[in-house]
Structures are given as structure tokens and as C-alpha cells.
Amino acid sequence: MAILDDGEVRSCAQSLDLPIIGTLGIILRARKQDLLPAARPLVDQILAAGSHINRELVEGALAKIGE
């Protein structure tokens, strides 16, 4: 598995049929496994630090886990 956020690199990995996950996916998995008390504060910190994760994607993903 590759952990990727860059769009071009992600496309390349997909063309090679590599399973991929991004930063948001890692955070959501950690939250679902109760390794984090909450996902939203960490996601907010990452966004504030300059990450360019799509806000609509973030809100949809957090809604799915009840945050």
C-alpha cells in the first residue's frame, strides 16, 4: 500500500493498480479503531498547516464518522 496525497503520484499509483490511501484516510482509519479521540481537530491542524485536502471531501468523510 502507498500513502499518497499528490494528485499526479496518486494517478500513477492507480495506473499500476497499487492500493493507495491519503492522509485523510489514515486519520479516519485511526479514529475508527479508537486510536484517536477525534479526527476533526487533527484534520483542522493539517489544513491550517497548508495541506490542500479538498474541504468538501473532508466534510463528507468526517460526517461519515459522525464528526
Secondary structure, 3 states (H helix, E strand, C coil): CEECCCHHHHHHHHHCCCCEECHHHHHHHHHHCCCCCCCHHHHHHHHHCCCCCCHHHHHHHHHHCCC
